[in-house]
Amino acid sequence: MKISRIIAMIVCTSLVLTMSACGSKRELKREEKKLKEYLKAKYNDEFVINKLDYYIPQIGSLMIKGTASPKENKDIIFKIVSTPADKYGSDKFGEDYKKNMHYDNYLGHLWRPRANEIYSKFCNDIWDEKNKTITIRPYGGQDLLGDLFLNDSPKYDYALEKYPEKLSIIIEIEFIVDDFNIENEAKKILSLINKIRVPKFENYQLTFIYLEDNNRHAFTVWKSNIEDIQTVDDVKKEYYVNPIRSDKK
């Protein structure tokens, strides 16, 4: 078993080295042009490709992945991935970007400042503790078409109003506490859920972590149907606790 893994690693390494040769670099330049065309067609905006390279997730598979930015806002850096139209052909990615599968998380990065403004306020209204870290990450909307992408820039408020069922939200809050109280925290979490219940999103990933002495308390409310959470007892079902190892402090 170990020998087969070593052989697989050698094959992967050889393939990566092969992809880095001059010919592959020329192909990457072509892919850079195609990815710009894809992003322009999707978002009606100009983009720059910051980094691009071949990626082999497993033997027999090949992707191109990298990062891109809007030409007019290079502070936004998002991921982009392209998978080949014909993974067995001599020219796997072909000449036409439309024949390949693409993924990017541009919308999540574009919408993050506005989502953070909205949902951080909700969180701070409920928890006034100073020792907390709030992380907000909107995502989704990849399959939306029409007027959302025909604007100069697809605005989060517009998507929130028109297509909430296509959007999802990640909210993570980490606290440092001296005295954890499950009942009080479950009530606060339910208050937040009630604030974000409408409009209904496609998915919710809500994580609340409390670091207390030797214990890590947590609630993870990961639901496609937030209506499953209606009471404090429903929230408490999502609770668990783990000891904190002394070498992790």
SEKEFI-945022 format. One record per residue: chain; x, y, z negated of N, C-alpha, C in turn. Coordinates in nm, 4 decimals, m for minus. Each point is the difference from the previous one (the first is absolute). Layout:
N
NODE  cadena       n.X       n.Y       n.Z      ca.X      ca.Y      ca.Z       c.X       c.Y       c.Z
NODE       A         X         Y         Z         X         Y         Z         X         Y         Z
...
//
This chain:
249
NODE  cadena       n.X       n.Y       n.Z      ca.X      ca.Y      ca.Z       c.X       c.Y       c.Z
NODE       A    0.0825   m0.1204    0.0000   m0.0825    0.1204    0.0000    0.0862    0.1258    0.0000
NODE       A    0.1053   m0.0009   m0.0854    0.0894    0.1144   m0.0069    0.0721    0.0213    0.1324
NODE       A    0.0402   m0.1116    0.0663    0.0699    0.0096    0.1279   m0.0889    0.0645    0.1054
NODE       A   m0.1289   m0.0397    0.0013   m0.0918    0.0569    0.0993   m0.0203    0.1490   m0.0225
NODE       A   m0.0013    0.0404   m0.1277   m0.0132    0.1426   m0.0290    0.1233    0.0775    0.0460
NODE       A    0.1151   m0.0581   m0.0212    0.1236    0.0648    0.0429    0.0025    0.0151    0.1511
NODE       A   m0.0420   m0.1082    0.0704   m0.0049    0.0049    0.1465   m0.0966    0.1091    0.0459
NODE       A   m0.1164    0.0080   m0.0667   m0.0993    0.1011    0.0359    0.0557    0.1406   m0.0199
NODE       A    0.0730    0.0194   m0.1104    0.0607    0.1309   m0.0262    0.1038    0.0351    0.1053
NODE       A    0.0789   m0.1008    0.0422    0.1013    0.0233    0.1036   m0.0661    0.0384    0.1314
NODE       A   m0.1103   m0.0701    0.0339   m0.0730    0.0297    0.1235   m0.0558    0.1419   m0.0041
NODE       A   m0.0597    0.0378   m0.1141   m0.0558    0.1344   m0.0138    0.1082    0.1059    0.0130
NODE       A    0.1128   m0.0243   m0.0670    0.1100    0.0956    0.0056    0.0510    0.0152    0.1423
NODE       A    0.0134   m0.1126    0.0707    0.0473    0.0054    0.1382   m0.0969    0.0761    0.0889
NODE       A   m0.1290   m0.0220   m0.0243   m0.1004    0.0680    0.0811    0.0014    0.1499   m0.0251
NODE       A    0.0148    0.0384   m0.1281    0.0063    0.1418   m0.0324    0.1206    0.0652    0.0657
NODE       A    0.1147   m0.0691   m0.0050    0.1205    0.0532    0.0636   m0.0181    0.0132    0.1500
NODE       A   m0.0685   m0.0988    0.0585   m0.0267    0.0049    0.1439   m0.0874    0.1196    0.0342
NODE       A   m0.1015    0.0238   m0.0855   m0.0918    0.1113    0.0241    0.0686    0.1348   m0.0135
NODE       A    0.1113    0.0033   m0.0705    0.0706    0.1259   m0.0206    0.0961    0.0322    0.1137
NODE       A    0.0110   m0.0866    0.0978    0.0905    0.0218    0.1129   m0.0481    0.1173    0.0839
NODE       A    0.0858    0.0439    0.0927   m0.0298    0.1203    0.0800   m0.1318   m0.0108    0.0745
NODE       A   m0.0254   m0.1178    0.0585   m0.1235   m0.0173    0.0754   m0.1216    0.0201   m0.0875
NODE       A    0.0034   m0.0540   m0.1238   m0.1118    0.0136   m0.0910   m0.0174    0.1443   m0.0437
NODE       A    0.1095    0.0744   m0.0108   m0.0112    0.1403   m0.0352   m0.0730    0.0773    0.1095
NODE       A    0.0263   m0.0364    0.1254   m0.0728    0.0641    0.1099   m0.1480   m0.0345   m0.0077
NODE       A   m0.0304   m0.1253   m0.0366   m0.1401   m0.0392   m0.0138   m0.0674    0.0771   m0.1133
NODE       A    0.0727    0.0227   m0.1076   m0.0563    0.0765   m0.1102   m0.0330    0.1425    0.0418
NODE       A    0.0820    0.0585    0.0864   m0.0299    0.1335    0.0506   m0.1310   m0.0010    0.0777
NODE       A   m0.0204   m0.1068    0.0757   m0.1263   m0.0121    0.0727   m0.1165   m0.0124   m0.0994
NODE       A    0.0198   m0.0793   m0.1063   m0.1055   m0.0173   m0.0995   m0.0282    0.1302   m0.0730
NODE       A    0.1030    0.0795   m0.0214   m0.0194    0.1303   m0.0631   m0.0936    0.0862    0.0835
NODE       A    0.0212    0.0008    0.1301   m0.0861    0.0772    0.0904   m0.1433   m0.0525   m0.0036
NODE       A   m0.0138   m0.1329    0.0011   m0.1338   m0.0601   m0.0011   m0.0737    0.0290   m0.1309
NODE       A    0.0723   m0.0049   m0.1131   m0.0634    0.0265   m0.1291   m0.0443    0.1457   m0.0102
NODE       A    0.0749    0.0901    0.0593   m0.0423    0.1400    0.0052   m0.1294    0.0130    0.0802
NODE       A   m0.0087   m0.0749    0.1095   m0.1219    0.0020    0.0820   m0.1188   m0.0542   m0.0809
NODE       A    0.0229   m0.1073   m0.0729   m0.1045   m0.0608   m0.0833   m0.0495    0.0985   m0.1054
NODE       A    0.0918    0.0644   m0.0702   m0.0381    0.0939   m0.1053   m0.0697    0.1227    0.0575
NODE       A    0.0477    0.0479    0.1141   m0.0631    0.1140    0.0653   m0.1434   m0.0336    0.0394
NODE       A   m0.0196   m0.1180    0.0569   m0.1338   m0.0414    0.0427   m0.0932   m0.0174   m0.1200
NODE       A    0.0531   m0.0486   m0.1101   m0.0835   m0.0295   m0.1168   m0.0350    0.1253   m0.0793
NODE       A    0.0979    0.0872   m0.0212   m0.0184    0.1131   m0.0898   m0.0030    0.1360    0.0700
NODE       A    0.0154    0.0013    0.1318   m0.0029    0.1254    0.0746    0.1012    0.1005   m0.0559
NODE       A    0.1201   m0.0494   m0.0271    0.1059    0.0824   m0.0567    0.1351   m0.0527    0.0490
NODE       A    0.1017    0.0821   m0.0141    0.1349   m0.0403    0.0401    0.0764   m0.0532   m0.1208
NODE       A    0.0775   m0.1078    0.0220    0.0739   m0.0637   m0.1084    0.1451   m0.0227    0.0407
NODE       A    0.0846   m0.0117   m0.1016    0.1391   m0.0401    0.0219    0.0201   m0.1342   m0.0698
NODE       A    0.0809   m0.0847    0.0600    0.0355   m0.1287   m0.0604    0.1317    0.0195   m0.0737
NODE       A   m0.0016   m0.0202   m0.1302    0.1197    0.0224   m0.0816    0.0952   m0.1188    0.0033
NODE       A   m0.0577   m0.1191   m0.0005    0.0806   m0.1212   m0.0090   m0.0778   m0.1134    0.0640
NODE       A    0.0716   m0.0877    0.0697   m0.0652   m0.1121    0.0685    0.0990   m0.1151    0.0090
NODE       A   m0.0481   m0.1213   m0.0301    0.0874   m0.1160    0.0095   m0.0840   m0.1260    0.0128
NODE       A    0.0673   m0.1070    0.0405   m0.0666   m0.1297    0.0069   m0.0120   m0.0595   m0.1397
NODE       A   m0.1056   m0.0765   m0.0183   m0.0257   m0.0637   m0.1297   m0.0498   m0.1407    0.0254
NODE       A    0.0564   m0.0964   m0.0729   m0.0376   m0.1404    0.0167   m0.0599   m0.0495   m0.1313
NODE       A   m0.1336    0.0031   m0.0136   m0.0621   m0.0434   m0.1258    0.0137   m0.1494   m0.0257
NODE       A    0.0092   m0.0778    0.1087    0.0192   m0.1443   m0.0111    0.0520   m0.0524    0.1334
NODE       A    0.0511   m0.1228   m0.0029    0.0548   m0.0595    0.1216   m0.1079   m0.0043    0.1081
NODE       A    0.0342    0.0489    0.1186   m0.0940   m0.0005    0.1115   m0.0848    0.1250    0.0109
NODE       A    0.0133    0.0901   m0.0987   m0.0776    0.1241    0.0028    0.0935    0.1189    0.0152
NODE       A   m0.0484    0.0996    0.0680    0.0804    0.1205    0.0216   m0.0911    0.1215   m0.0027
NODE       A    0.0403    0.1017   m0.0720   m0.0720    0.1270   m0.0050    0.0987    0.1136    0.0194
NODE       A   m0.0556    0.1153    0.0294    0.0774    0.1232   m0.0050   m0.0634    0.0861   m0.1079
NODE       A    0.0792    0.0458   m0.0934   m0.0550    0.0827   m0.1073    0.0924    0.1180   m0.0252
NODE       A   m0.0580    0.1065   m0.0480    0.0783    0.1187   m0.0273   m0.0834    0.1050   m0.0703
NODE       A    0.0440    0.1248    0.0088   m0.0727    0.1104   m0.0608   m0.0166    0.1117    0.1018
NODE       A   m0.1038    0.0802   m0.0195   m0.0293    0.1119    0.0893   m0.0495    0.1181   m0.0816
NODE       A   m0.0043    0.1153    0.0634   m0.0483    0.1229   m0.0640   m0.0721    0.0849    0.1036
NODE       A   m0.0994    0.0784   m0.0426   m0.0564    0.0989    0.0912    0.1087    0.1002    0.0396
NODE       A    0.0003    0.0402    0.1241    0.1042    0.0912    0.0485    0.0005    0.1309   m0.0773
NODE       A   m0.1184    0.0445   m0.0440   m0.0115    0.1276   m0.0690    0.0033   m0.0128   m0.1512
NODE       A    0.0147   m0.1214   m0.0517    0.0051   m0.0181   m0.1459    0.0852   m0.1226   m0.0321
NODE       A    0.1302    0.0196    0.0032    0.0906   m0.1134   m0.0178    0.0154   m0.0413   m0.1457
NODE       A   m0.0698    0.0708   m0.0906   m0.0022   m0.0438   m0.1397   m0.0840   m0.1263   m0.0159
NODE       A   m0.0929   m0.0213    0.0920   m0.0798   m0.1231   m0.0007    0.0776   m0.1081    0.0742
NODE       A    0.0307   m0.1065   m0.0682    0.0716   m0.1132    0.0607   m0.0836   m0.1251   m0.0240
NODE       A   m0.0440   m0.0643    0.1067   m0.0878   m0.1158   m0.0138    0.0548   m0.1199    0.0777
NODE       A   m0.0501   m0.1167   m0.0341    0.0456   m0.1236    0.0626   m0.0747   m0.0257    0.1306
NODE       A    0.0691   m0.0644    0.0913   m0.0622   m0.0426    0.1253    0.0566   m0.1355    0.0397
NODE       A   m0.0886   m0.0886    0.0442    0.0390   m0.1366    0.0356   m0.0621   m0.0352    0.1340
NODE       A    0.0769   m0.0676    0.0839   m0.0500   m0.0476    0.1292    0.0290   m0.1486    0.0121
NODE       A   m0.1001   m0.0776    0.0375    0.0185   m0.1430    0.0246   m0.0161   m0.0267    0.1489
NODE       A    0.0735   m0.0967    0.0544    0.0064   m0.0170    0.1458   m0.1278   m0.0535    0.0622
NODE       A   m0.0217    0.0412    0.1235   m0.1121   m0.0528    0.0774    0.0243   m0.1464    0.0370
NODE       A    0.1238   m0.0333    0.0293    0.0350   m0.1366    0.0407    0.1262   m0.0412   m0.0751
NODE       A   m0.0182   m0.0688   m0.1126    0.1160   m0.0304   m0.0832    0.0905   m0.1059    0.0610
NODE       A   m0.0448   m0.0660    0.1070    0.0826   m0.1016    0.0649    0.0627    0.0499    0.1306
NODE       A   m0.0406    0.1188    0.0450    0.0507    0.0506    0.1277    0.1404    0.0560   m0.0118
NODE       A    0.0639    0.0202    0.1144    0.1342    0.0574    0.0008   m0.0029    0.1473   m0.0385
NODE       A   m0.1122    0.0678    0.0326   m0.0189    0.1399   m0.0399   m0.1213    0.0032   m0.0932
NODE       A    0.0240   m0.0294   m0.1255   m0.1100   m0.0261   m0.0931   m0.0943    0.1180   m0.0176
NODE       A    0.0544    0.1220    0.0013   m0.0830    0.1159   m0.0295   m0.0549    0.0683    0.1248
NODE       A    0.0490   m0.0382    0.1170   m0.0558    0.0503    0.1242    0.0128    0.1496    0.0194
NODE       A   m0.0577    0.0485    0.1084    0.0102    0.1411    0.0364   m0.1148    0.0849   m0.0544
NODE       A   m0.1109   m0.0642   m0.0376   m0.1208    0.0725   m0.0372   m0.0278   m0.0180   m0.1487
NODE       A    0.0004    0.1095   m0.0756   m0.0233   m0.0087   m0.1442   m0.1395   m0.0549   m0.0323
NODE       A   m0.0952    0.0169    0.0916   m0.1372   m0.0422   m0.0253   m0.0138   m0.1512   m0.0113
NODE       A    0.0995   m0.0735    0.0504   m0.0066   m0.1461   m0.0059    0.0580   m0.0560   m0.1298
NODE       A    0.0612    0.0859   m0.0802    0.0572   m0.0436   m0.1271   m0.0939    0.0342   m0.1147
NODE       A    0.0217   m0.0660   m0.1132   m0.0732    0.0316   m0.1221    0.0839    0.0978   m0.0819
NODE       A   m0.0660    0.1033   m0.0546    0.0712    0.1004   m0.0772   m0.0661    0.0195   m0.1361
NODE       A    0.0825    0.0390   m0.0953   m0.0504    0.0405   m0.1313    0.0786    0.1223   m0.0442
NODE       A   m0.0691    0.0949   m0.0606    0.0692    0.1127   m0.0623   m0.0815    0.0450   m0.1208
NODE       A    0.0650    0.0648   m0.0950   m0.0704    0.0502   m0.1185    0.0049    0.1527   m0.0079
NODE       A   m0.0100    0.0618    0.1165    0.0058    0.1459    0.0082   m0.1127    0.0666   m0.0786
NODE       A   m0.1212   m0.0517    0.0138   m0.1134    0.0653   m0.0650    0.0166    0.0043   m0.1507
NODE       A    0.0495   m0.1097   m0.0584    0.0201   m0.0017   m0.1440    0.0940    0.1100   m0.0462
NODE       A    0.1080    0.0208    0.0763    0.0951    0.1058   m0.0346   m0.0584    0.1378    0.0275
NODE       A   m0.0719    0.0135    0.1096   m0.0602    0.1284    0.0357   m0.1032    0.0429   m0.1039
NODE       A   m0.0767   m0.0961   m0.0489   m0.1102    0.0307   m0.0916    0.0404    0.0028   m0.1466
NODE       A    0.1207   m0.0446   m0.0316    0.0376   m0.0149   m0.1410   m0.0074    0.1302   m0.0803
NODE       A    0.0487    0.1151    0.0519   m0.0091    0.1227   m0.0814   m0.1436    0.0362   m0.0381
NODE       A   m0.0928   m0.0098    0.0962   m0.1388    0.0350   m0.0293   m0.0649   m0.1035   m0.0933
NODE       A    0.0265   m0.1273    0.0233   m0.0540   m0.1037   m0.0887    0.0549    0.0162   m0.1410
NODE       A    0.1268    0.0341   m0.0103    0.0614    0.0201   m0.1311   m0.0655    0.1179   m0.0723
NODE       A   m0.0301    0.1044    0.0761   m0.0665    0.1174   m0.0581   m0.1370   m0.0374   m0.0567
NODE       A   m0.0754   m0.0791    0.0746   m0.1358   m0.0365   m0.0416    0.0027   m0.0941   m0.1202
NODE       A    0.0744   m0.1106    0.0118   m0.0119   m0.1067   m0.0990    0.0872    0.0215   m0.1224
NODE       A    0.1089    0.0752    0.0133    0.0788    0.0333   m0.1193   m0.0815    0.0872   m0.0950
NODE       A   m0.0813    0.0891    0.0567   m0.0857    0.0836   m0.0851   m0.0987   m0.0864   m0.0773
NODE       A   m0.0606   m0.0973    0.0667   m0.0916   m0.0906   m0.0695    0.0711   m0.0682   m0.1169
NODE       A    0.1207   m0.0490    0.0271    0.0753   m0.0737   m0.1027    0.0379    0.0917   m0.1162
NODE       A    0.0454    0.1207    0.0313    0.0418    0.0921   m0.1057   m0.1178    0.0518   m0.0812
NODE       A   m0.1186    0.0053    0.0603   m0.1200    0.0386   m0.0748   m0.0360   m0.1053   m0.1039
NODE       A    0.0340   m0.1249    0.0278   m0.0364   m0.1105   m0.0904    0.1101   m0.0280   m0.1018
NODE       A    0.1259    0.0005    0.0471    0.1143   m0.0279   m0.0881    0.0818    0.1278   m0.0159
NODE       A    0.0080    0.0524   m0.1201    0.0816    0.1196   m0.0220    0.1381   m0.0339   m0.0546
NODE       A    0.0337   m0.1280   m0.0083    0.1318   m0.0405   m0.0466    0.1095    0.0581    0.0882
NODE       A    0.1091    0.0410   m0.0625    0.1129    0.0556    0.0746    0.0885   m0.1106    0.0586
NODE       A    0.0145   m0.1094   m0.0743    0.0915   m0.1067    0.0420   m0.0685   m0.0969    0.0966
NODE       A   m0.0295    0.0497    0.1187   m0.0621   m0.0865    0.1008    0.0531    0.0366    0.1374
NODE       A   m0.0014   m0.0978    0.0888    0.0408    0.0197    0.1390   m0.1146   m0.0447    0.0890
NODE       A   m0.0453    0.0893    0.0872   m0.1132   m0.0305    0.0890    0.0512   m0.0138    0.1428
NODE       A   m0.0388   m0.1085    0.0645    0.0347   m0.0220    0.1414   m0.1289   m0.0199    0.0787
NODE       A   m0.0194    0.0785    0.1046   m0.1183   m0.0084    0.0860    0.0457   m0.0336    0.1410
NODE       A   m0.0576   m0.1045    0.0591    0.0341   m0.0345    0.1385   m0.1274   m0.0352    0.0764
NODE       A   m0.0454    0.0886    0.0896   m0.1125   m0.0359    0.0867    0.0505   m0.0869    0.1151
NODE       A   m0.0844   m0.0866    0.0507    0.0367   m0.0761    0.1187   m0.1264   m0.0421    0.0730
NODE       A    0.0196   m0.0634    0.1154   m0.1136   m0.0389    0.0830   m0.0176    0.0949    0.1164
NODE       A   m0.1110   m0.0162    0.0705   m0.0293    0.0867    0.1125    0.0762   m0.0335    0.1265
NODE       A    0.0714   m0.1136    0.0010    0.0815   m0.0328    0.1172   m0.0843   m0.0235    0.1254
NODE       A   m0.1223   m0.0491   m0.0190   m0.0816   m0.0345    0.1168   m0.1011    0.1091    0.0348
NODE       A    0.0110    0.1166   m0.0621   m0.0928    0.1072    0.0313    0.0370    0.0646    0.1328
NODE       A   m0.1006    0.0337    0.0767    0.0211    0.0634    0.1304   m0.0804    0.1288    0.0066
NODE       A   m0.0117    0.0548    0.1180   m0.0881    0.1142    0.0198    0.0512    0.1281   m0.0595
NODE       A   m0.0929    0.0793   m0.0571    0.0337    0.1369   m0.0372    0.1018    0.0081   m0.1126
NODE       A    0.0180   m0.1049   m0.0784    0.1001    0.0041   m0.1064    0.1385    0.0280    0.0563
NODE       A    0.0301   m0.0582    0.1173    0.1323    0.0142    0.0583    0.0047    0.1023    0.1140
NODE       A   m0.1126    0.0597    0.0295   m0.0003    0.1017    0.1048    0.0241    0.1393   m0.0578
NODE       A   m0.0032    0.0117   m0.1330    0.0345    0.1268   m0.0638    0.1508    0.0209    0.0096
NODE       A    0.0451    0.1218   m0.0275    0.1441    0.0255   m0.0014    0.0691   m0.0891   m0.1017
NODE       A   m0.0659   m0.0244   m0.1121    0.0528   m0.0877   m0.1033   m0.1179   m0.0593   m0.0756
NODE       A   m0.0086   m0.1315   m0.0117   m0.1148   m0.0616   m0.0680    0.0031    0.0292   m0.1499
NODE       A   m0.0948    0.0770   m0.0473   m0.0031    0.0447   m0.1391   m0.0632   m0.1057   m0.0908
NODE       A    0.0542   m0.0119   m0.1221   m0.0503   m0.0994   m0.0953   m0.1442    0.0296   m0.0404
NODE       A   m0.0324    0.1279   m0.0234   m0.1370    0.0342   m0.0408   m0.1008   m0.0394    0.1075
NODE       A    0.0394    0.0190    0.1249   m0.0886   m0.0360    0.1110   m0.0217   m0.1516    0.0043
NODE       A    0.1085   m0.0753   m0.0129   m0.0108   m0.1465   m0.0006   m0.0800   m0.0475   m0.1205
NODE       A    0.0199    0.0665   m0.1141   m0.0702   m0.0361   m0.1231   m0.1501    0.0192    0.0150
NODE       A   m0.0372    0.1056    0.0703   m0.1421    0.0291    0.0203   m0.0620   m0.0920    0.1049
NODE       A    0.0738   m0.0248    0.1084   m0.0588   m0.0707    0.1143    0.0187   m0.1523   m0.0052
NODE       A    0.1156   m0.0457   m0.0510    0.0335   m0.1424    0.0104    0.0515   m0.0590   m0.1309
NODE       A   m0.0629    0.0248   m0.1142    0.0545   m0.0519   m0.1271    0.0106   m0.1523   m0.0021
NODE       A   m0.0919   m0.0667    0.0715    0.0000   m0.1472   m0.0003    0.1211   m0.0580    0.0724
NODE       A    0.0750    0.0831    0.0722    0.1210   m0.0446    0.0685    0.1266    0.0332   m0.0795
NODE       A   m0.0168    0.0695   m0.1128    0.1137    0.0462   m0.0785    0.0144   m0.0810   m0.1281
NODE       A    0.1198    0.0009   m0.0547    0.0268   m0.0660   m0.1278    0.0883    0.0911   m0.0839
NODE       A    0.0058   m0.0302   m0.1294    0.0782    0.0843   m0.0908    0.0767   m0.0854   m0.0994
NODE       A    0.1242    0.0380   m0.0235    0.0811   m0.0586   m0.1059    0.0227    0.1082   m0.1054
NODE       A   m0.0359   m0.0299   m0.1235    0.0293    0.0890   m0.1128    0.0742   m0.0811   m0.1048
NODE       A    0.1192    0.0446   m0.0345    0.0798   m0.0664   m0.1029    0.0364    0.1032   m0.1068
NODE       A   m0.0272   m0.0322   m0.1252    0.0369    0.0884   m0.1101    0.0780   m0.0816   m0.1023
NODE       A    0.1157    0.0501   m0.0365    0.0817   m0.0653   m0.1027    0.0132    0.0940   m0.1199
NODE       A   m0.0291   m0.0537   m0.1195    0.0046    0.0768   m0.1227    0.1072   m0.0556   m0.0931
NODE       A    0.0576    0.0858   m0.0804    0.0815   m0.0426   m0.1136   m0.0810    0.0328   m0.1247
NODE       A   m0.0374   m0.1022   m0.0773   m0.0930    0.0186   m0.1117    0.0594   m0.0549   m0.1294
NODE       A   m0.0500    0.0546   m0.1102    0.0401   m0.0493   m0.1323   m0.1029   m0.0970   m0.0559
NODE       A   m0.1264    0.0221    0.0353   m0.1073   m0.0809   m0.0589   m0.1048   m0.0275    0.1081
NODE       A    0.0110   m0.1137    0.0656   m0.0929   m0.0341    0.1079   m0.1340   m0.0440   m0.0565
NODE       A   m0.1095    0.0546    0.0578   m0.1353   m0.0353   m0.0424   m0.0785   m0.0433    0.1232
NODE       A   m0.0257   m0.1280    0.0126   m0.0623   m0.0537    0.1214   m0.1380    0.0597    0.0239
NODE       A   m0.0786    0.0204   m0.1068   m0.1359    0.0517    0.0158    0.0022    0.1423    0.0557
NODE       A    0.0844    0.0848   m0.0581    0.0076    0.1399    0.0458    0.0480    0.0091    0.1442
NODE       A    0.1013   m0.0804    0.0333    0.0550    0.0068    0.1355   m0.0974   m0.0564    0.1030
NODE       A   m0.0718   m0.1038   m0.0356   m0.0994   m0.0564    0.0918   m0.1100    0.1018    0.0293
NODE       A   m0.0382    0.0783   m0.1010   m0.1017    0.1038    0.0203    0.0512    0.1073    0.0968
NODE       A    0.1263    0.0391   m0.0158    0.0579    0.1019    0.0873    0.0109   m0.0507    0.1442
NODE       A    0.0396   m0.1259    0.0136    0.0105   m0.0581    0.1347   m0.1368   m0.0041    0.0664
NODE       A   m0.1033   m0.0369   m0.0763   m0.1357   m0.0009    0.0558   m0.0416    0.1413    0.0421
NODE       A    0.0400    0.1006   m0.0767   m0.0313    0.1392    0.0373    0.0634    0.0354    0.1341
NODE       A    0.1258   m0.0417    0.0206    0.0654    0.0264    0.1285   m0.0712   m0.0739    0.1128
NODE       A   m0.0331   m0.1253   m0.0226   m0.0698   m0.0782    0.1031   m0.1323    0.0668    0.0372
NODE       A   m0.0708    0.0519   m0.0988   m0.1273    0.0670    0.0282    0.0207    0.1268    0.0828
NODE       A    0.1141    0.0662   m0.0171    0.0298    0.1200    0.0777    0.0318   m0.0326    0.1459
NODE       A    0.0615   m0.1156    0.0236    0.0431   m0.0334    0.1371   m0.0903   m0.1051    0.0645
NODE       A   m0.1090   m0.0308   m0.0648   m0.0905   m0.1030    0.0523   m0.0660    0.0434    0.1309
NODE       A   m0.0240    0.1290    0.0117   m0.0628    0.0579    0.1189    0.0924    0.1091    0.0540
NODE       A    0.0313   m0.0002    0.1303   m0.0428   m0.0980    0.1007    0.0700   m0.1334   m0.0187
NODE       A   m0.0664   m0.1060    0.0438    0.0530   m0.1348   m0.0187    0.1084   m0.0285    0.1029
NODE       A    0.1184   m0.0395   m0.0504    0.1119   m0.0344    0.0872   m0.0055   m0.1468    0.0398
NODE       A    0.0820   m0.0314    0.0979    0.0128   m0.1399    0.0418    0.0653   m0.0836   m0.1098
NODE       A    0.0979    0.0580   m0.0683    0.0704   m0.0754   m0.1034    0.0573    0.0950   m0.1046
NODE       A    0.0086   m0.0502   m0.1230    0.0566    0.0759   m0.1111    0.1100   m0.0835   m0.0644
NODE       A    0.1151    0.0618   m0.0237    0.1053   m0.0635   m0.0775    0.0361    0.0950   m0.1140
NODE       A   m0.0545   m0.0274   m0.1167    0.0188    0.0852   m0.1162    0.0816   m0.0763   m0.1030
NODE       A    0.1129    0.0558   m0.0388    0.0892   m0.0655   m0.0958    0.0324    0.0968   m0.1120
NODE       A   m0.0143   m0.0471   m0.1240    0.0257    0.0815   m0.1181    0.0936   m0.0781   m0.0913
NODE       A    0.1160    0.0564   m0.0263    0.1031   m0.0681   m0.0771    0.0315    0.0822   m0.1250
NODE       A    0.0068   m0.0683   m0.1147    0.0270    0.0642   m0.1280    0.1204   m0.0681   m0.0639
NODE       A    0.1088    0.0737   m0.0142    0.1223   m0.0531   m0.0592    0.0015    0.0368   m0.1475
NODE       A   m0.0122   m0.1028   m0.0843   m0.0097    0.0214   m0.1446    0.0976   m0.0928   m0.0717
NODE       A    0.1043    0.0551   m0.0585    0.0977   m0.0790   m0.0751    0.0437   m0.1223    0.0799
NODE       A   m0.0452   m0.1195   m0.0443    0.0436   m0.1243    0.0636   m0.1024   m0.0579    0.0977
NODE       A   m0.1059    0.0739    0.0277   m0.1067   m0.0521    0.0852   m0.0272    0.0902    0.1196
NODE       A   m0.0356   m0.0644    0.1089   m0.0431    0.0697    0.1216   m0.1466   m0.0356    0.0229
NODE       A   m0.0881    0.0937   m0.0333   m0.1434   m0.0201    0.0209   m0.0360    0.0495    0.1399
NODE       A   m0.0958   m0.0647    0.0626   m0.0364    0.0425    0.1355   m0.1436   m0.0375    0.0339
NODE       A   m0.0611    0.0840    0.0827   m0.1270   m0.0296    0.0673    0.0279    0.0074    0.1495
NODE       A   m0.0435   m0.0989    0.0746    0.0122    0.0054    0.1459   m0.1383   m0.0206    0.0600
NODE       A   m0.0570    0.1085    0.0474   m0.1328   m0.0037    0.0619    0.0217    0.0070    0.1508
NODE       A    0.0144   m0.1154    0.0610    0.0216   m0.0096    0.1447   m0.1267   m0.0588    0.0601
NODE       A   m0.0828    0.0866    0.0554   m0.1322   m0.0427    0.0441   m0.0326    0.0551    0.1384
NODE       A   m0.0577   m0.0839    0.0841   m0.0601    0.0523    0.1219   m0.1400    0.0524   m0.0320
NODE       A   m0.0620   m0.0542   m0.1048   m0.1329    0.0453   m0.0418    0.0094    0.0578   m0.1408
NODE       A    0.0141    0.1310   m0.0097    0.0152    0.0655   m0.1299   m0.1263   m0.0104   m0.0828
NODE       A   m0.1121   m0.0346    0.0640   m0.1250   m0.0162   m0.0743    0.0055   m0.1175   m0.0965
NODE       A    0.1022   m0.0844    0.0120    0.0180   m0.1077   m0.0974    0.0355    0.0538   m0.1382
NODE       A    0.0496    0.1243   m0.0060    0.0399    0.0610   m0.1267   m0.1059    0.1023   m0.0404
NODE       A   m0.0819   m0.0369   m0.0993   m0.1083    0.0870   m0.0438    0.0067    0.0342   m0.1484
NODE       A    0.0685   m0.0800   m0.0779    0.0023    0.0187   m0.1449    0.1435   m0.0053   m0.0528
NODE       A    0.0165    0.0397   m0.1248    0.1300   m0.0093   m0.0660    0.0454   m0.1447   m0.0065
NODE       A   m0.0941   m0.0905   m0.0233    0.0351   m0.1431   m0.0053    0.0506   m0.0497    0.1357
NODE       A   m0.0546    0.0532    0.1086    0.0504   m0.0370    0.1334    0.1450    0.0440    0.0163
NODE       A    0.0320    0.1193   m0.0487    0.1378    0.0485    0.0078    0.0919   m0.0885   m0.0836
NODE       A   m0.0446   m0.0376   m0.1187    0.0831   m0.0794   m0.0913    0.0319   m0.1380    0.0564
NODE       A   m0.0815   m0.0480    0.0919    0.0287   m0.1288    0.0651    0.1259    0.0082    0.0865
NODE       A    0.0377    0.1218    0.0396    0.1172    0.0197    0.0853    0.1274    0.0278   m0.0820
NODE       A   m0.0091   m0.0187   m0.1317    0.1121    0.0309   m0.0906    0.0901   m0.1211   m0.0200
NODE       A    0.1306    0.0259   m0.0142    0.0945   m0.1031   m0.0421    0.1175    0.0669   m0.0687
NODE       A    0.0772   m0.0764   m0.0743    0.1149    0.0535   m0.0715    0.1168   m0.0964    0.0139
NODE       A    0.1190    0.0566    0.0176    0.1232   m0.0782    0.0072    0.1026    0.0602   m0.0952
NODE       A    0.0815   m0.0836   m0.0606    0.1076    0.0553   m0.0837    0.1061    0.0672    0.0866
NODE       A    0.0616    0.1042   m0.0531    0.1115    0.0661    0.0676    0.1281   m0.0585   m0.0540
NODE       A    0.0809   m0.0553    0.0887    0.1288   m0.0546   m0.0417    0.0912    0.1115   m0.0481
NODE       A    0.0749   m0.0293   m0.1046    0.0841    0.1029   m0.0598    0.1035    0.0551    0.0966
NODE       A    0.0462   m0.0845    0.0967    0.1004    0.0468    0.0958   m0.0607    0.0828    0.1121
NODE       A   m0.1361    0.0145    0.0023   m0.0652    0.0809    0.1014   m0.0356    0.1381   m0.0508
NODE       A    0.0217    0.0225   m0.1303   m0.0369    0.1297   m0.0563    0.0888    0.1109    0.0524
//
